[in-house]
Each structure stands twice: as structure tokens, then as C-alpha cells.
Amino acid sequence: MKEGHILYIDEINMAKPETLPVLNGVLDYRRQITNPYTGEVIKAVPGFNVIAAINEGYVGTLPMNEALKNRFVVIHVDYIDGDILKNVIKEQSFITR
């Protein structure tokens, strides 16, 4: 947040629901979070963004709270076939084998 980097949260719907509301202030107009232990307020600088990924319906996943879900733009990505994924990785990573 302080450096303007991207925060990537993988499998956000596997997190304990009581831990996620802390993100609401980060993702709305406030763009800040308060450390509950120190009271320090951390404000997001320009360039800071959050990307989160989920796998719906998997064991251990939970429905996301509507307040949190409404703070994201949803982009559905279909499962990528193994051969297609292998070609994408080869082309994008310059792997020669």
C-alpha cells in the first residue's frame, strides 16, 4: 500500500470470514487500513491495487460477503486445458523446451 504495488490475494474465499472485513476500507473510497495492534493508519498511494482470485465450489471455500464482493470487478476465467497452458507458458516465458 505504501509503495504503490499490487496486492494479489489467492483463494480469498478460503479465508476465515471474520478476517476479511478489514479489507473493506482498503477497497473503498477511504483507501486505508488501521493496524488493530498499533493504531497506525496506512493509506494507499497511487498505483496500489488489489487483485483477488477464487475457485468457486471447491472444498474449503466459503461464499464471500456481499459488502466485500461488491468492491471487486469480477472477471470469469475458464479452466485452461493442459496443452494450451503449456503453450502459453512456453510463449510467454521464453522457455525453449
Backbone as ProteinMPNN parsed JSONL, in Angstrom:
{"seq_chain_A": "MKEGHILYIDEINMAKPETLPVLNGVLDYRRQITNPYTGEVIKAVPGFNVIAAINEGYVGTLPMNEALKNRFVVIHVDYIDGDILKNVIKEQSFITR", "coords_chain_A": {"N_chain_A": [[0.825, -1.196, 0.0], [1.907, 1.204, 0.801], [3.894, 1.543, -1.049], [2.761, 1.526, -3.523], [2.315, -0.83, -4.925], [0.908, -3.86, -6.396], [-1.417, -5.841, -4.666], [-1.873, -9.189, -4.466], [-4.271, -11.531, -3.786], [-4.627, -14.783, -3.34], [-7.059, -17.334, -3.665], [-9.059, -16.117, -2.022], [-11.567, -16.719, -1.043], [-11.16, -18.781, 0.685], [-10.35, -17.823, 3.02], [-10.858, -17.113, 6.51], [-14.043, -15.899, 7.274], [-14.281, -13.844, 9.212], [-11.92, -12.49, 9.057], [-11.828, -10.98, 6.761], [-13.343, -8.477, 6.593], [-11.594, -6.399, 7.256], [-10.46, -5.592, 4.93], [-12.304, -3.965, 3.666], [-12.14, -1.104, 4.025], [-9.801, -0.643, 2.685], [-10.463, -1.151, 0.093], [-12.479, 0.611, -0.588], [-13.617, 4.058, -0.896], [-12.041, 5.149, 1.122], [-9.482, 3.997, 1.099], [-7.605, 3.002, 2.94], [-6.148, 1.441, 5.877], [-6.33, 0.428, 9.257], [-3.99, -0.537, 11.589], [-4.796, -2.922, 13.88], [-3.381, -3.472, 16.192], [-1.417, -1.548, 16.657], [-2.574, 0.837, 16.029], [-1.744, 2.347, 13.923], [-2.392, 4.145, 10.978], [-2.574, 3.244, 7.701], [-2.231, 4.454, 4.532], [-3.224, 4.052, 1.161], [-1.12, 4.561, -1.605], [-0.975, 6.224, -4.835], [-1.306, 3.925, -7.522], [-1.482, 1.627, -6.059], [-3.234, -1.392, -5.987], [-5.683, -4.024, -5.701], [-5.884, -7.425, -6.39], [-7.814, -10.287, -6.481], [-8.264, -13.806, -6.312], [-10.503, -16.538, -6.824], [-11.764, -19.879, -6.419], [-14.684, -21.135, -7.104], [-16.902, -23.267, -5.337], [-15.125, -25.236, -4.545], [-13.757, -27.611, -2.184], [-13.59, -26.458, 1.103], [-13.91, -23.809, 0.478], [-15.694, -20.705, 0.907], [-18.767, -18.805, 0.703], [-18.45, -15.45, -0.41], [-18.736, -12.442, 1.486], [-21.238, -10.056, 0.725], [-20.693, -7.286, 0.887], [-17.917, -7.16, 0.626], [-17.584, -8.485, -1.818], [-18.838, -6.707, -3.565], [-16.953, -4.757, -3.901], [-15.191, -5.49, -5.8], [-14.381, -6.049, -9.277], [-15.637, -8.524, -11.284], [-14.052, -10.975, -13.149], [-14.519, -13.608, -15.112], [-12.703, -16.531, -15.579], [-12.221, -19.215, -17.594], [-11.406, -22.702, -17.105], [-8.167, -23.674, -18.098], [-7.033, -25.748, -20.601], [-4.554, -28.338, -20.371], [-2.611, -28.608, -22.518], [-2.92, -26.177, -23.874], [-2.269, -24.396, -21.823], [0.405, -25.144, -21.434], [1.533, -24.28, -23.867], [1.069, -21.504, -23.692], [2.658, -20.845, -21.484], [5.192, -21.545, -22.502], [5.411, -19.704, -24.641], [5.184, -17.21, -23.358], [7.131, -17.192, -21.398], [9.513, -17.674, -22.546], [10.684, -20.172, -22.527], [12.625, -22.769, -23.79], [12.321, -25.517, -24.109]], "CA_chain_A": [[0.0, 0.0, 0.0], [2.767, 2.379, 0.941], [4.808, 1.63, -2.185], [2.017, 1.574, -4.778], [2.379, -2.117, -5.614], [-0.32, -4.646, -6.473], [-1.596, -6.903, -3.678], [-2.586, -10.323, -5.04], [-4.77, -12.442, -2.752], [-5.059, -16.017, -3.989], [-8.039, -18.131, -2.916], [-9.61, -15.254, -0.97], [-12.761, -17.335, -0.463], [-10.769, -19.795, 1.665], [-10.01, -17.109, 4.258], [-11.909, -17.087, 7.526], [-14.875, -14.723, 7.008], [-14.082, -12.76, 10.176], [-10.68, -11.762, 8.762], [-11.921, -10.214, 5.513], [-13.856, -7.101, 6.659], [-10.507, -5.431, 7.366], [-10.152, -5.122, 3.574], [-13.318, -3.044, 3.143], [-11.627, 0.259, 3.975], [-8.73, -0.591, 1.685], [-11.049, -1.265, -1.237], [-13.476, 1.642, -0.885], [-13.133, 5.431, -1.062], [-11.07, 5.506, 2.162], [-8.171, 3.518, 0.646], [-6.709, 2.936, 4.09], [-6.357, 0.379, 6.849], [-5.771, 0.735, 10.572], [-3.403, -1.689, 12.264], [-5.533, -3.048, 15.142], [-2.473, -3.637, 17.324], [-0.632, -0.332, 16.907], [-3.361, 2.029, 15.73], [-1.181, 3.034, 12.759], [-3.245, 4.229, 9.797], [-1.781, 3.106, 6.479], [-3.005, 4.928, 3.387], [-2.747, 3.582, -0.14], [-0.591, 5.583, -2.505], [-1.359, 5.946, -6.228], [-0.723, 2.718, -8.094], [-1.846, 0.455, -5.262], [-4.467, -2.064, -6.379], [-5.855, -5.362, -5.146], [-6.436, -8.459, -7.257], [-8.098, -11.487, -5.694], [-8.713, -14.946, -7.108], [-11.274, -17.552, -6.109], [-12.271, -21.058, -7.107], [-15.996, -21.369, -6.502], [-17.384, -24.628, -5.204], [-14.096, -26.178, -4.121], [-13.785, -27.967, -0.771], [-12.921, -25.48, 1.957], [-14.231, -22.431, 0.105], [-16.892, -20.146, 1.527], [-19.32, -17.676, -0.047], [-17.901, -14.161, 0.02], [-19.64, -11.422, 1.987], [-21.658, -9.151, -0.356], [-20.009, -5.994, 1.001], [-16.579, -7.322, 0.052], [-17.731, -8.848, -3.226], [-19.218, -5.509, -4.324], [-15.78, -3.89, -4.07], [-14.376, -6.066, -6.868], [-14.916, -6.307, -10.609], [-15.471, -9.957, -11.497], [-13.658, -11.432, -14.481], [-14.569, -15.069, -15.096], [-11.685, -17.172, -16.413], [-12.475, -20.646, -17.706], [-10.285, -23.62, -16.905], [-7.311, -23.738, -19.278], [-6.567, -27.089, -20.931], [-3.128, -28.533, -20.125], [-1.784, -28.31, -23.695], [-2.991, -24.729, -24.114], [-1.484, -23.763, -20.765], [1.814, -25.405, -21.719], [1.936, -23.386, -24.958], [1.098, -20.128, -23.186], [3.853, -20.71, -20.641], [6.368, -21.551, -23.384], [5.468, -18.459, -25.415], [5.3, -16.026, -22.507], [8.288, -17.247, -20.505], [10.693, -17.9, -23.387], [11.265, -21.486, -22.247], [12.935, -23.364, -25.089], [11.96, -26.934, -24.172]], "C_chain_A": [[0.862, 1.249, 0.0], [3.642, 2.609, -0.285], [4.086, 1.686, -3.528], [2.08, 0.297, -5.594], [1.001, -2.77, -5.659], [-0.299, -5.701, -5.368], [-2.428, -7.994, -4.339], [-2.971, -11.271, -3.912], [-5.327, -13.674, -3.454], [-6.016, -16.763, -3.07], [-8.647, -17.342, -1.761], [-10.835, -15.884, -0.309], [-12.44, -18.551, 0.413], [-10.38, -19.148, 2.995], [-11.173, -17.19, 5.24], [-12.716, -15.805, 7.343], [-14.637, -13.556, 7.963], [-12.799, -11.972, 9.916], [-10.814, -10.809, 7.58], [-12.472, -8.796, 5.632], [-12.776, -6.03, 6.793], [-10.146, -4.863, 5.987], [-11.13, -4.068, 3.062], [-12.808, -1.617, 3.009], [-10.505, 0.443, 2.972], [-9.326, -0.487, 0.287], [-12.098, -0.211, -1.556], [-12.812, 3.016, -0.955], [-12.067, 5.825, -0.035], [-9.643, 5.137, 1.778], [-7.151, 3.476, 1.781], [-7.087, 1.777, 4.999], [-5.718, 0.825, 8.16], [-5.256, -0.549, 11.195], [-4.077, -1.812, 13.63], [-4.64, -3.157, 16.375], [-1.734, -2.352, 17.676], [-1.433, 0.946, 16.717], [-2.838, 2.809, 14.53], [-2.172, 2.992, 11.598], [-2.338, 4.203, 8.572], [-2.671, 3.482, 5.31], [-2.377, 4.423, 2.093], [-2.262, 4.754, -0.968], [-1.052, 5.255, -3.926], [-0.601, 4.735, -6.783], [-1.071, 1.463, -7.322], [-3.181, -0.088, -5.74], [-4.492, -3.452, -5.765], [-6.477, -6.255, -6.207], [-6.643, -9.681, -6.377], [-8.622, -12.576, -6.619], [-9.495, -15.904, -6.22], [-11.513, -18.747, -7.022], [-13.587, -21.39, -6.425], [-16.308, -22.858, -6.443], [-16.346, -25.657, -4.8], [-14.245, -26.46, -2.627], [-12.997, -26.924, 0.017], [-13.199, -24.035, 1.592], [-15.543, -22.013, 0.746], [-17.448, -19.042, 0.647], [-18.74, -16.369, 0.489], [-19.017, -13.236, 0.47], [-19.966, -10.44, 0.858], [-20.936, -7.813, -0.309], [-18.611, -6.066, 0.398], [-16.668, -7.607, -1.443], [-18.048, -7.626, -4.093], [-18.057, -4.55, -4.554], [-14.844, -4.386, -5.173], [-15.127, -6.062, -8.191], [-14.627, -7.776, -10.882], [-15.121, -10.227, -12.959], [-13.604, -12.95, -14.412], [-13.524, -15.618, -16.066], [-11.969, -18.667, -16.417], [-11.208, -21.445, -17.436], [-9.487, -23.71, -18.2], [-6.798, -25.168, -19.437], [-5.047, -27.18, -20.787], [-2.234, -28.185, -21.301], [-1.775, -26.822, -24.01], [-2.15, -23.999, -23.081], [0.013, -23.944, -21.011], [2.326, -24.476, -22.827], [2.018, -21.935, -24.504], [2.353, -19.902, -22.352], [5.111, -20.674, -21.503], [6.517, -20.218, -24.112], [5.743, -17.24, -24.543], [6.55, -16.03, -21.629], [9.6, -17.492, -21.246], [11.429, -19.187, -23.022], [11.463, -22.191, -23.583], [12.555, -24.83, -25.197], [10.477, -27.112, -24.188]], "O_chain_A": [[0.584, 2.219, -0.705], [4.082, 3.731, -0.537], [4.724, 1.874, -4.564], [1.919, 0.327, -6.814], [0.052, -2.291, -5.038], [0.712, -6.372, -5.159], [-3.569, -7.749, -4.731], [-2.113, -11.754, -3.173], [-6.379, -13.609, -4.09], [-5.815, -16.821, -1.857], [-8.737, -17.849, -0.643], [-11.114, -15.612, 0.859], [-13.348, -19.268, 0.835], [-10.114, -19.842, 3.976], [-12.33, -17.32, 4.84], [-12.133, -14.724, 7.265], [-14.775, -12.398, 7.567], [-12.607, -10.9, 10.49], [-9.984, -9.914, 7.418], [-12.092, -7.952, 4.819], [-13.023, -4.867, 6.473], [-9.587, -3.77, 5.895], [-10.813, -3.348, 2.115], [-13.025, -0.982, 1.977], [-10.28, 1.544, 2.47], [-8.772, 0.175, -0.59], [-12.566, -0.143, -2.693], [-11.59, 3.117, -1.062], [-11.275, 6.733, -0.287], [-8.703, 5.868, 2.09], [-5.994, 3.859, 1.612], [-8.178, 1.214, 4.91], [-4.697, 1.511, 8.166], [-5.99, -1.53, 11.316], [-3.951, -0.91, 14.459], [-5.11, -2.949, 17.494], [-1.455, -2.09, 18.846], [-1.03, 2.012, 17.181], [-3.422, 3.825, 14.154], [-2.722, 1.939, 11.276], [-1.446, 5.038, 8.43], [-3.738, 2.899, 5.118], [-1.154, 4.377, 1.955], [-2.905, 5.802, -1.027], [-1.474, 4.13, -4.193], [0.592, 4.562, -6.534], [-0.972, 0.357, -7.853], [-4.148, 0.661, -5.884], [-3.46, -3.988, -5.362], [-7.467, -5.892, -6.842], [-5.754, -10.065, -5.618], [-9.332, -12.299, -7.586], [-9.2, -16.066, -5.036], [-11.465, -18.629, -8.246], [-13.599, -21.873, -5.293], [-16.018, -23.607, -7.375], [-16.661, -26.844, -4.72], [-14.796, -25.643, -1.891], [-11.883, -26.557, -0.356], [-12.779, -23.124, 2.306], [-16.386, -22.844, 1.082], [-16.693, -18.4, -0.085], [-18.564, -16.207, 1.696], [-20.11, -13.244, -0.095], [-19.072, -10.035, 0.114], [-20.598, -7.258, -1.356], [-18.173, -5.129, -0.269], [-15.918, -7.04, -2.237], [-17.577, -7.527, -5.226], [-18.187, -3.612, -5.342], [-13.817, -3.763, -5.442], [-16.357, -6.07, -8.219], [-13.492, -8.224, -10.725], [-15.803, -9.768, -13.876], [-12.746, -13.516, -13.735], [-13.47, -15.216, -17.229], [-11.96, -19.31, -15.367], [-10.093, -20.93, -17.526], [-10.068, -23.812, -19.281], [-6.201, -25.728, -18.517], [-4.337, -26.21, -21.05], [-1.205, -27.536, -21.119], [-0.738, -26.268, -24.372], [-1.4, -23.084, -23.422], [0.796, -23.014, -20.82], [3.432, -23.947, -22.728], [2.938, -21.215, -24.891], [3.029, -18.884, -22.5], [6.001, -19.859, -21.263], [7.616, -19.667, -24.192], [6.465, -16.333, -24.959], [6.98, -14.974, -21.165], [10.67, -17.514, -20.637], [12.645, -19.283, -23.187], [10.557, -22.205, -24.416], [12.475, -25.345, -26.312], [9.991, -28.242, -24.24]]}, "name": "protein", "num_of_chains": 1, "seq": "MKEGHILYIDEINMAKPETLPVLNGVLDYRRQITNPYTGEVIKAVPGFNVIAAINEGYVGTLPMNEALKNRFVVIHVDYIDGDILKNVIKEQSFITR"}
